Amino acid sequence: MVTARLMPDPCTIAVFARAPVAGQTKTRLIPRLGAEGAASLHAALTRHCLKTARAAAIGPVDLWGVDIAHPFLAGVAAEFGATLRPQGGDDLGARMQACFEAQAGRPCLLVGTDAPIISPNDFRACAEALKSGNDAVFLPAEDGGYALVGMRDLIPSIFRDMRWSENDVMAVTRERLRAAGLRWREPRLIWDVDRPPDVDRLAVSGLLPDFDFTCADFSGPDD
């Protein structure tokens, strides 16, 4: 299990992930990697995200999983000292809201696993943005969405009736924050891995040096 000394005034990092099931995970990457390869990449991205979250050392790490009975999720939660929790809700917005509701007013950063460019310093900068008095913090993505959202207290309006598949998610979110008179920070723009060209960008980035981009089969954490 990975351990780290936590900073004062802890901020929880909540990682959203799915079980890496071939044909059900990272399906948009199947044309580039195949079903097994896409699932294998998701597993590698999940491990990378949890490792980075622990290295940030800003507070506890929770792994919010879909299909938490899958052995991979329990395995990586134990490996990186994360608390495994089930996602619940009818859509992504409802699941994200439920995660922040569970924090009971404690500061939290919620992140997916698709942006391996996020570093420990990014997590620290986002936690500091909340600590300095901002209501929210985001790492917007080049595709128009965002890869990380952090809040000191739940802001339900940013999750309701959002068209999550569109490229204006961050723009609409900014409009809602302005309408509510809230303060937020966007420390930097990042990129994520959603489509086949992103795989090639990831391959040359060096962020996952042990992953076989040609691509390896995924057979499970116990093999």
Secondary structure, DSSP 8 states (H G I E B T S, - for coil): -------SS--EEEEEEE---TTTSSGGGHHHHHHHHHHHHHHHHHHHHHHHHHHH-SS-EEEEEESTTSHHHHHHHHHTT-EEEE--SSSHHHHHHHHHHTTTT--EEEE-SS-TT--HHHHHHHHHHHHTT-SEEEEEBTTSSEEEEEESS--GGGTTT--TTSTTHHHHHHHHHHHTT--EE----B----SHHHHHHHHHHTSSTT--TTT-----TT-
